[in-house]
Amino acid sequence: MKTIDTLYLIDDDDTYQFIVEKTLNSLNLVNSIKIFSNGKAAIDFLEATIHDIDQIPDVILLDLTMPIMDGWQFLEQYLRFRPRIGKKVVIYVISSSIDPRDMQRAKSISEVTDYIVKPLTKTKLISMLHESLKS
């Protein structure tokens, strides 16, 4: 069965990180999960490993509200060096915000595949991962 090589989970909630990681591990659909508590840590890692295709994520699960660098700032930085990334990256914004402006803003960014309102259910996660494997 086809799997996702690398997934980045960018979210500052420790409990959420734990639950998502545990769920992902139980599904056996992702080979490597990298967890970042803010956008800056993820951008710094991505920039440092941009020439190592194995470190570049296939999927990013991105929260919007985080300290240091939020999801919007992460997307802004990501889009700047997106042309140097050698593969397609599927980005899901996963946020507790139900503000239609946030949803619209996220969906207006071509790199964002979908906007999911928390909590992220196991069924939705499975569906997202299967969708990602098709692209």
Buried (B, 14 or more C-beta within 10 A) or exposed (E): EEEBBBBBBBBBBEEBBEBBBEBBEEBEBBEBBBBBBBBBBBBBBBEEEBEEEEBBBBBBBBBBBBEEBBBBBBBBBBEEEEEEBEEEBBBBBBBEBEEEEBBEBBEEBEBBBBBBBBEBEEEBBBEBBEBBBEE
